Amino acid sequence: MDWKVFLATFGVVFFAELADKTQLVGIGMAAKTGKPLSVWLGSVSAYIIVTVVSVFLGAIMAKFIRPELIRYIGASMFIIIGFLMLFKVI
């Protein structure tokens, strides 16, 4: 295992997910249902599946598209979505 890659990925994902809407959903669901273990298991299961899909897609895309292009496309999508949200289009 490449611990440098592991720790870098952990750090980026941890801070990116900190206080985002996924956590707010978890807080709300746990408060509403009163079943924090079930909410935690559902959240973790969903995130595992999303992560598996994204890692496999990334690995497949890297075979056909340069990683720099993927980064530029991702950054452009964030900027476009940000502008659409800013101007209340979405």
N, C-alpha and C positions, 0 to 999 in steps of 0.2 A: 504494500500500500504506500502510496506517495502522500506522506503526512503533510507536506507543504501545500499540496493541492487540496487535501481534505480540510485543513484548517482555514485556508483562504475561502473555500466554498462555504464552510460552516459560518465563518464571520460575515460574509456578504449576505447570505440568506438570513441569518439571525437578525442582523440590523435592518435588512430590507423589510422583513416581516414584522418587526417591532411596531406595535401600535397601528397596524393597518386594519382595514375593514374585516379581515378574516378574524382577527382577535376580538373585534367588537361583536361579531356574530357569535363567537364562542362565549363571550361574556353574557350576551343577551340570551342565548339558548340555555346556558347553565342556570341563569337566574330564573328564566321562565319555567323550565322543566323541573328544576331542583334535582337533576340527575347529572352531576358533573362528570362522572366516570363514563357514562354513555356519550355525552357530548365530546369528551376528550377522545374516546375511541373512534367516534365518527369523524372528528376533525383530523386525527392522525392518519386514519385509513384513507381519507380523501386526499390528503397532502402526499401520502406515499404514491398513490396512483398518478396524481398530477406530475409528481417529480419523475416517476418512471417514464411516463409518456414524453415529458420534455427532454430528458436525457437521451432517450432513444432517438427522438426526432433530431436533436442536436447532433448526435453521432452520425445519423444518416445524411443530414444536410451538409455536414463538414466534408463528406466524400465528394459532393457535387458543387458546393459553393464555398468560396474562401471565407474563413471565420471573420475577417475584417468586414466583408460585405454583410454578413449576418448581423454584426454589431451595428453597422450604419443603418440597416433596415430597422432593427429594433429601436435604436435611438430616434430615428425619424418617426416611427409609429408613436412613441411616447410624446414627442413634441406635437404631432398632429392631434392626438387625443387630448393633450393639455389645452391646446387652442380651442378645440371643439367644446371642451368643458368650460373654458374661460368665457366663451361667447354663448354658452348655454344652448348649444346645438344638440348636445347629447346629455 
